């Protein structure tokens, strides 16, 4: 008998044996099968492998082969607990990021979120830009791997200084840019410095890259350069993530002097600075980017159109130079090849049209109005809450609560009372100094809804404080 037929015959015999014995029973040993049927160890091994692939048999090293439990279509769900062991302990908590992206139920006021209310988005103008974009002759062709040259040039001009199109890489949104940056700039298991408090999505990206976040405190003018220098010295970190303009959640903006100090500290440490410039278009008073002041290749700059236009316009750019730029391009290439050309063409059409300037003016005016309305409502209805900084723009206010307030209890009571707020704890990579909430003014439909949200939050605060 040839080898293939021997394997088939042994496999058929073992199927019959498995059916007769029933689930959980131990099949004859390999040695016993070899003796009975005068076959080689290889034949027995391959026959058992066939049955294992069919799901009829499970093997246990050192114990033998056993009849597998048969699962019917109507039985309970399979036990997937084995995956916990196989996956290891690098768990990424998506909860805070998912919470920020979630919508508010009907009748609930959203004082949280990170995108413009639909009424503030330029949806019609974006649709018109998309219609023009897809009529271009090469709209559906493969784009250059690093992005359309004209779009890269536009992002380079936004970053400022001597940044050129060759320094820019088009990626699928700011969050993807952070993921690429963390993976490219630091090895798994190494520390990364972050502001505290900071954007939860950045902490999640850093953890997904296997990095350990170390907190560097901020004050009303942003990160403190003296503590940043100390953190570099103590940890040996080579990457610092920050939001120099309208830091999320505090709203702090680094003044020019501190920007220069941060760059000097990074140079002295031989470290990179990931500049998340997410809020560049959310203020009328945009300071120069760190990238525009960098002549040492220290800054990896992230700019995005998503916050100012639409959550679905996932178009951003990463600016970097030298070997860091090469690593970022490699990360983009192996993960997703390139950003879809119609999306890039749409972004280019929009920012090159008169609609772009009109939209910026309208949103910045609305931000100023809403920011002042939210601050006034807090002063009127929640005087016990402390607002240390009124930011120069952005979407949020960072509010410190009385020390005795249970932050989690307040957030839950607010939800029950019909208003959503972001708990402060989710913004801290280490222990928070006290209870806070981040309040967003841009997601509400109008000013009256914004004021109603604060009134409901005040009611929840009075309930948990009693």
C-alpha positions in Angstrom: 0.0 0.0 0.0 1.3 3.5 -0.9 1.9 6.1 1.8 -1.1 8.4 0.9 -3.5 5.5 1.0 -2.1 4.3 4.3 -2.7 7.7 5.8 -6.2 7.8 4.5 -7.0 4.3 5.8 -5.6 5.1 9.3 -7.5 8.4 9.4 -10.7 6.6 8.4 -10.1 4.0 11.2 -9.5 6.7 13.7 -12.7 8.5 12.7 -14.7 5.4 13.4 -12.9 4.9 16.7 -13.6 8.6 17.7 -17.3 8.2 16.9 -17.5 4.9 18.9 -15.6 6.3 21.9 -17.4 9.7 22.1 -16.1 13.2 23.1 -13.3 13.4 25.6 -12.2 9.8 25.2 -8.5 9.0 24.6 -7.6 7.4 21.3 -5.1 4.5 21.1 -1.5 5.6 21.4 0.6 6.1 18.3 2.7 3.1 19.3 -0.5 1.0 19.6 -1.8 2.1 16.1 1.6 1.3 14.6 1.6 -2.2 16.1 -2.0 -2.9 15.1 -1.7 -1.8 11.5 2.0 -2.2 10.8 2.5 1.4 9.7 5.3 4.0 10.2 5.3 6.8 12.9 5.0 9.4 10.1 1.8 7.7 8.7 0.2 7.8 12.2 1.3 11.4 12.8 -0.2 12.6 9.5 -3.4 10.7 10.0 -3.9 12.3 13.4 -3.0 15.7 11.9 -5.8 15.2 9.3 -8.3 14.6 12.1 -7.1 17.5 14.1 -7.6 19.8 11.1 -11.1 18.5 10.8 -11.8 19.4 14.4 -12.4 15.7 15.4 -9.3 15.3 17.5 -7.3 17.4 19.9 -3.8 16.5 20.9 -2.2 17.1 24.3 1.6 16.9 24.4 2.7 14.1 26.7 -0.8 12.8 27.0 -1.9 11.7 23.6 -4.9 12.3 21.2 -8.4 12.8 22.4 -11.8 13.0 20.8 -12.8 16.6 20.5 -16.0 18.1 21.8 -18.4 18.5 18.9 -20.2 21.9 18.8 -23.5 22.1 17.1 -25.0 25.2 15.6 -27.5 25.6 18.4 -25.0 25.1 21.3 -23.6 27.8 23.5 -20.8 30.1 22.2 -17.4 28.5 22.0 -14.9 29.1 24.8 -12.4 31.6 23.5 -10.6 32.1 26.8 -7.5 30.5 25.4 -6.9 33.7 23.5 -6.0 35.6 26.7 -2.9 33.5 27.1 -1.9 33.7 23.5 -2.3 37.5 23.2 -0.3 38.3 26.3 -0.7 41.4 28.4 -0.4 44.3 26.0 -3.9 45.4 26.4 -5.1 48.7 24.8 -8.0 50.4 26.6 -10.2 51.8 23.8 -12.8 53.0 26.3 -11.8 56.6 26.7 -11.4 57.1 22.9 -14.6 55.4 22.1 -16.4 57.5 24.7 -15.1 60.7 23.0 -16.4 59.5 19.6 -19.8 58.4 20.8 -22.9 60.4 20.0 -25.5 61.7 22.5 -28.9 60.0 22.6 -32.0 62.0 21.7 -32.7 64.7 24.3 -29.3 64.5 25.9 -27.0 67.6 25.7 -23.5 66.8 24.5 -20.9 68.7 26.5 -18.3 66.3 25.2 -16.9 65.2 21.9 -14.2 66.5 19.5 -15.9 67.5 16.3 -18.0 70.3 14.9 -21.7 70.1 15.3 -23.2 69.0 12.0 -24.7 72.5 11.6 -21.2 74.0 11.6 -19.7 71.6 9.1 -19.3 72.7 5.5 -21.0 69.6 4.2 -22.5 71.2 1.0 -19.2 72.8 0.1 -17.3 69.5 0.7 -19.8 67.7 -1.5 -19.2 70.3 -4.2 -15.4 69.9 -3.8 -15.8 66.1 -4.0 -17.8 66.4 -7.2 -15.2 68.5 -8.8 -12.4 66.2 -7.5 -13.7 63.0 -8.9 -14.1 64.6 -12.4 -10.3 65.0 -12.6 -8.8 62.7 -15.2 -6.6 60.8 -12.6 -9.0 61.0 -9.7 -9.2 57.2 -9.4 -5.6 56.4 -10.2 -3.1 55.4 -7.6 -1.6 58.5 -6.0 2.1 59.0 -5.2 2.8 56.9 -2.1 3.7 59.9 0.0 0.6 61.9 -1.1 -0.3 64.3 -3.9 2.5 66.8 -4.3 0.1 69.8 -4.2 -1.5 68.7 -1.0 1.9 68.0 0.6 3.0 71.5 -0.5 -0.1 73.0 1.1 0.5 71.2 4.4 4.1 72.3 4.4 3.1 75.9 4.0 0.7 75.5 7.0 3.5 74.2 9.1 5.6 77.2 8.2 9.3 78.0 8.3 11.4 76.3 5.7 9.3 73.1 5.7 8.9 71.8 2.1 6.6 69.3 0.4 9.4 66.8 0.5 9.1 66.8 4.3 5.4 66.0 4.4 3.7 62.6 4.3 -0.1 62.4 3.8 -1.8 60.0 6.2 -5.3 58.9 7.1 -6.1 61.4 9.9 -4.3 62.8 12.9 -4.8 59.6 15.0 -3.1 57.5 12.3 -0.3 60.1 12.3 0.2 59.6 16.0 0.3 55.8 15.6 2.9 56.0 12.9 5.0 58.5 14.9 5.0 56.5 18.1 5.9 53.3 16.2 8.6 54.9 14.1 10.4 57.0 16.8 10.6 54.6 19.8 11.2 50.9 20.3 8.6 48.8 22.2 9.2 48.8 26.0 10.9 52.3 26.0 9.5 55.3 27.8 7.7 58.2 26.1 7.0 61.6 27.8 3.5 63.1 27.6 1.9 66.2 29.0 -0.4 65.6 32.0 -3.2 65.9 31.5 -3.2 64.9 27.9 -5.2 63.6 25.0 -6.4 60.0 25.7 -6.1 58.9 22.1 -2.4 59.7 22.2 -1.9 57.6 25.3 -3.8 54.7 23.7 -1.6 55.0 20.6 1.6 55.0 22.7 0.5 51.9 24.6 -0.5 50.1 21.4 3.1 50.8 20.2 4.4 49.1 23.4 5.6 52.4 25.0 5.5 53.5 28.6 4.0 56.9 29.2 5.6 59.2 31.8 3.8 62.3 32.8 5.2 65.9 32.6 3.0 68.5 34.3 1.5 71.5 32.5 0.4 74.9 33.9 -1.7 77.7 32.3 1.1 78.3 29.7 1.6 74.6 28.8 4.3 72.1 29.6 6.9 73.3 32.0 10.4 73.1 30.4 12.2 72.6 33.7 10.2 69.5 34.5 10.5 68.3 30.9 14.3 68.5 31.2 14.1 66.6 34.5 11.9 63.9 33.0 14.2 63.3 30.1 17.2 63.0 32.5 15.4 60.6 34.9 13.7 58.3 32.3 16.2 58.4 29.4 13.2 58.9 27.1 13.8 60.0 23.5 10.3 61.1 22.5 8.0 63.8 24.0 4.4 64.1 22.8 2.7 67.5 23.2 0.0 69.8 21.9 1.6 73.3 22.0 -1.5 75.1 20.8 -4.8 74.7 22.7 -3.6 71.7 24.6 -6.3 69.1 25.1 -7.9 69.2 27.7 -6.5 72.3 29.4 -6.6 74.7 26.5 -3.1 76.0 27.3 -1.0 77.5 24.5 2.8 77.6 24.8 4.1 81.2 24.5 7.0 81.8 22.1 9.7 81.7 24.9 8.5 78.3 26.1 8.4 77.0 22.6 12.1 77.8 22.2 12.9 76.3 25.6 11.1 73.1 24.7 13.1 72.8 21.5 16.4 73.5 23.4 15.5 70.8 26.0 14.8 68.2 23.3 18.0 69.0 21.5 20.0 68.6 24.7 18.4 65.3 25.3 18.8 64.1 21.8 15.1 63.5 21.6 12.2 64.0 19.3 9.1 66.2 19.9 5.9 65.0 18.4 4.0 68.2 17.8 0.2 67.5 17.6 -1.0 70.7 15.9 -4.6 69.5 15.9 -6.1 72.9 16.8 -4.3 75.2 14.3 -7.5 76.3 12.6 -9.6 76.5 15.8 -8.2 79.9 16.8 -7.8 83.3 15.3 -4.4 83.7 17.0 -2.2 80.9 15.7 1.3 81.0 17.1 4.2 79.7 15.0 4.5 75.9 15.0 7.4 74.2 16.7 8.3 72.7 13.3 8.7 76.2 11.8 11.3 77.0 14.6 13.2 73.7 14.4 16.5 73.6 12.5 17.8 70.4 14.2 15.3 67.7 12.9 13.8 67.3 16.4 10.2 68.0 15.6 7.8 65.6 14.0 4.8 67.7 13.2 1.2 66.5 12.8 -1.4 68.6 11.0 -4.9 67.6 10.2 -8.1 68.8 8.4 -10.5 66.6 10.4 -11.3 68.8 13.3 -12.0 71.9 11.3 -13.9 70.2 8.5 -15.5 66.8 9.1 -14.8 63.6 11.1 -15.0 61.6 7.8 -12.3 63.7 6.0 -9.5 61.6 7.4 -6.6 63.6 5.8 -3.6 64.7 7.7 0.1 65.2 7.2 3.2 64.3 9.2 6.2 66.5 8.7 9.7 65.0 9.5 13.2 65.1 8.2 16.1 62.6 8.0 16.0 59.0 9.0 12.8 59.7 11.1 11.0 60.7 7.9 12.1 57.4 6.2 10.8 55.4 9.1 7.4 57.2 9.0 7.1 56.6 5.3 7.9 52.9 5.8 5.2 52.7 8.5 2.6 54.2 6.3 3.6 52.0 3.4 3.4 48.7 5.2 0.2 49.5 7.0 -2.0 51.0 4.3 0.1 51.8 1.2 -1.4 55.3 0.7 -4.4 57.5 1.4 -7.3 57.1 -1.1 -6.7 59.6 -4.0 -10.4 60.8 -4.2 -10.1 61.9 -0.5 -6.9 63.7 -1.1 -8.2 65.4 -4.3 -11.3 66.5 -2.3 -9.2 68.0 0.4 -7.1 69.8 -2.1 -10.1 71.2 -4.0 -11.7 72.5 -0.7 -8.6 74.2 0.8 -8.0 75.8 -2.6 -11.5 77.3 -2.9 -13.0 80.5 -1.5 -15.1 78.2 0.8 -12.1 77.4 2.9 -11.5 81.0 4.1 -15.2 81.6 4.6 -15.5 78.5 6.7 -12.5 79.3 8.9 -13.9 82.8 9.6 -17.3 81.4 10.5 -16.0 78.6 12.8 -13.6 80.8 14.6 -16.3 83.4 15.2 -18.6 80.7 16.5 -15.9 79.3 18.7 -15.4 82.7 20.4 -19.1 83.1 20.9 -19.6 79.6 22.3 -16.5 79.8 24.5 -17.8 83.0 26.2 -21.3 81.6 26.5 -20.1 78.4 28.2 -17.8 80.4 30.6 -20.7 82.7 31.5 -23.1 79.8 32.1 -20.5 78.1 34.4 -20.1 81.3 36.4 -23.9 81.7 36.7 -24.8 78.1 37.6 -21.6 76.5 39.0 -19.6 79.1 40.8 -18.0 76.4 42.9 -16.3 75.0 39.8 -12.9 76.6 39.0 -12.1 77.7 35.5 -8.4 78.7 35.6 -7.9 79.4 31.9 -10.1 80.9 29.2 -8.3 79.5 26.1 -7.6 81.6 23.0 -9.8 79.2 21.0 -10.5 75.5 20.7 -13.5 73.4 21.6 -13.2 72.8 25.3 -13.0 74.3 28.8 -11.1 72.5 31.6 -13.0 72.7 34.9 -11.6 71.8 38.3 -14.3 70.6 40.8 -14.4 71.0 44.5 -12.0 68.5 46.2 -14.8 66.6 47.9 -16.7 65.8 44.7 -16.6 62.3 43.4 -15.8 62.8 39.7 -17.3 59.4 38.5 -20.5 60.0 40.5 -20.9 63.4 39.0 -20.4 62.1 35.4 -23.0 59.4 36.0 -25.4 61.8 37.7 -25.0 64.2 34.8 -25.8 61.4 32.3 -29.0 60.6 34.2 -29.8 64.3 34.3 -29.5 64.5 30.5 -26.0 65.9 29.8 -22.8 64.2 28.8 -19.4 65.4 30.1 -15.9 63.9 29.9 -14.4 62.8 33.3 -11.0 64.3 34.0 -9.4 61.0 35.0 -9.3 59.8 31.5 -6.8 62.5 30.5 -4.1 61.6 33.1 -1.4 59.0 32.4 -0.8 58.8 36.2 -2.8 59.9 39.3 -4.8 63.0 38.9 -4.3 65.9 41.3 -8.1 66.3 41.9 -11.5 65.9 40.2 -12.0 67.7 36.9 -14.4 67.6 33.9 -13.7 68.7 30.3 -16.7 70.6 28.9 -17.1 70.9 25.1 -19.0 73.8 23.6 -18.8 73.0 19.9 -21.0 69.8 19.9 -24.2 71.4 21.1 -26.8 72.5 18.5 -27.0 76.1 19.6 -26.3 78.5 22.6 -29.5 77.8 24.4 -28.8 74.0 24.4 -25.3 74.8 25.7 -26.7 76.8 28.6 -29.3 74.1 29.3 -26.4 71.5 29.4 -24.6 73.6 32.1 -27.9 74.0 34.1 -28.3 70.2 34.0 -24.7 69.6 35.1 -25.2 72.1 37.9 -28.2 70.1 39.1 -26.1 66.9 39.0 -23.3 68.6 41.0 -25.8 69.7 43.6 -27.1 66.2 43.9 -23.7 64.5 44.4 -22.4 67.2 46.7 -25.3 66.7 49.2 
